[in-house]
Amino acid sequence: MKRFLFIMLMVLATLGAFAQATILYRDSVTILYSPPAVLPVLLPGESTHYDIWLWDMSQGSPPLTSTVGWIYVDSAPTLSQYVITPTDPRREYAVGVQFIHVRTDGIETASDFAVTTNPADIDAAGVPGVPFVYAPATTGKPGKVRNLRDAGT
């Protein structure tokens, strides 16, 4: 009996280790993010914005240092962005946000990514408060079955 309980405890501990990521099934979401800890001092004519990117999780873990492979979604001047996840094919997507400083001469300086799968970028007091990815909820309603009948056997 002790051996059985020990094995069950080990199985539960193993399952808990794999339950790190929360998948939110939504077609559209509004993501929130906080500004960088140190904001640049803006001179007249300079501006800032946030670039929003999606990463197809079927490609593996997202790179944190480059936008190569990321899907550009939009640019936002505010600290929130409405995002529509691609619905075909149905896959999981991580979200990346990058702070951009635009100088008066047009040169852009980008910050490092804040990525939803990086625990350091998640507000532990927030919702869901853990690394997460999005997956589309719309799968389409299948058609109803036809020609319901008795098999006669």
C-alpha positions as CSV (number, residue, x, y, z in Angstrom):
1,M,0.0,0.0,0.0
2,K,2.8,2.4,0.8
3,R,4.5,1.7,-2.5
4,F,1.2,2.4,-4.3
5,L,0.7,5.7,-2.5
6,F,4.4,6.6,-3.3
7,I,3.9,5.9,-7.0
8,M,0.7,7.9,-7.1
9,L,2.4,10.8,-5.4
10,M,5.2,10.7,-7.9
11,V,2.7,10.6,-10.8
12,L,0.9,13.6,-9.4
13,A,4.1,15.5,-8.9
14,T,5.1,14.8,-12.5
15,L,1.8,16.0,-13.8
16,G,2.1,19.2,-11.7
17,A,5.5,19.9,-13.4
18,F,3.9,19.8,-16.8
19,A,1.0,22.1,-15.8
20,Q,3.1,25.2,-16.1
21,A,1.4,27.0,-19.0
22,T,-2.2,28.1,-19.2
23,I,-3.8,28.1,-22.6
24,L,-6.6,30.6,-23.0
25,Y,-9.0,29.7,-25.8
26,R,-10.1,33.0,-27.3
27,D,-10.4,34.3,-30.8
28,S,-9.8,37.9,-29.7
29,V,-8.2,39.3,-26.6
30,T,-7.0,42.6,-25.2
31,I,-3.6,42.2,-23.7
32,L,-2.2,44.6,-21.1
33,Y,1.4,45.4,-20.4
34,S,3.4,47.8,-18.3
35,P,5.9,50.4,-19.6
36,P,9.6,49.8,-19.2
37,A,11.1,50.4,-15.8
38,V,13.2,53.2,-17.4
39,L,11.5,55.4,-20.0
40,P,13.6,57.6,-22.4
41,V,13.4,61.3,-22.0
42,L,11.6,62.4,-25.1
43,L,12.8,65.4,-27.1
44,P,10.5,67.5,-29.3
45,G,9.4,65.4,-32.3
46,E,10.3,62.0,-30.7
47,S,7.7,59.3,-29.9
48,T,7.3,55.9,-28.5
49,H,5.0,52.9,-29.2
50,Y,4.6,49.2,-28.6
51,D,4.9,46.6,-31.3
52,I,2.8,43.5,-30.8
53,W,3.9,40.1,-32.2
54,L,2.5,36.6,-32.2
55,W,4.5,33.4,-32.1
56,D,3.2,30.1,-33.4
57,M,3.9,27.7,-30.6
58,S,4.1,24.7,-33.0
59,Q,7.5,26.1,-34.0
60,G,8.8,25.5,-30.4
61,S,9.8,28.0,-27.8
62,P,9.8,31.6,-29.1
63,P,13.1,33.4,-29.5
64,L,13.4,36.2,-27.1
65,T,16.1,38.3,-28.9
66,S,14.8,38.5,-32.5
67,T,11.5,39.0,-34.3
68,V,12.5,36.3,-36.9
69,G,9.6,33.9,-37.2
70,W,7.2,36.2,-35.2
71,I,4.0,37.4,-36.8
72,Y,3.6,41.2,-36.6
73,V,0.2,42.1,-35.4
74,D,0.1,45.9,-34.8
75,S,1.6,48.9,-33.1
76,A,-0.1,50.6,-30.2
77,P,0.7,53.9,-28.5
78,T,-1.1,52.8,-25.3
79,L,-0.5,50.1,-22.7
80,S,-3.1,47.7,-24.1
81,Q,-3.8,46.1,-27.5
82,Y,-6.7,44.2,-29.0
83,V,-5.4,41.1,-30.6
84,I,-7.2,38.6,-32.9
85,T,-5.5,35.2,-33.0
86,P,-5.3,33.5,-36.5
87,T,-8.1,30.9,-36.7
88,D,-6.8,28.7,-39.4
89,P,-5.0,26.5,-38.6
90,R,-6.0,26.2,-35.0
91,R,-2.8,26.6,-33.1
92,E,-1.4,28.1,-29.9
93,Y,0.2,31.5,-30.0
94,A,2.5,33.3,-27.6
95,V,2.4,37.1,-27.5
96,G,5.4,39.3,-27.6
97,V,5.5,43.1,-26.9
98,Q,8.4,45.3,-27.7
99,F,8.8,49.0,-26.7
100,I,10.0,51.2,-29.6
101,H,11.6,54.7,-29.2
102,V,11.4,56.7,-32.4
103,R,13.9,59.6,-32.7
104,T,13.2,62.7,-34.8
105,D,15.4,61.5,-37.6
106,G,13.3,58.3,-37.9
107,I,15.7,55.9,-36.3
108,E,14.0,53.4,-34.1
109,T,15.5,51.8,-31.0
110,A,13.7,48.6,-29.8
111,S,13.7,47.2,-26.3
112,D,14.0,43.5,-25.6
113,F,10.8,41.4,-25.9
114,A,8.4,40.8,-23.1
115,V,7.0,37.4,-23.9
116,T,4.1,35.6,-22.3
117,T,6.0,32.4,-21.9
118,N,8.8,34.1,-20.0
119,P,7.9,33.9,-16.3
120,A,10.1,37.0,-15.6
121,D,7.7,39.1,-17.8
122,I,4.5,38.1,-16.0
123,D,3.0,40.0,-13.1
124,A,2.5,37.3,-10.5
125,A,-0.4,39.3,-9.0
126,G,-2.1,39.6,-12.4
127,V,-4.5,37.4,-14.2
128,P,-3.8,34.6,-15.1
129,G,-0.5,35.4,-13.3
130,V,1.4,32.6,-14.9
131,P,3.0,32.2,-18.4
132,F,0.2,31.6,-21.0
133,V,-0.5,31.2,-24.6
134,Y,-3.6,31.9,-26.6
135,A,-5.5,29.5,-28.9
136,P,-8.5,30.3,-31.1
137,A,-11.8,29.2,-29.6
138,T,-13.8,29.2,-32.9
139,T,-13.6,25.8,-34.5
140,G,-16.8,26.1,-36.5
141,K,-20.0,24.2,-35.7
142,P,-20.0,20.8,-37.3
143,G,-23.1,19.9,-39.4
144,K,-25.8,17.7,-38.0
145,V,-25.9,14.0,-38.9
146,R,-28.4,13.0,-41.7
147,N,-30.6,10.1,-42.4
148,L,-31.2,8.9,-38.9
149,R,-32.8,5.4,-39.2
150,D,-33.1,2.0,-37.7
151,A,-30.5,-0.5,-38.9
152,G,-33.1,-3.2,-39.0
153,T,-31.0,-5.7,-37.1
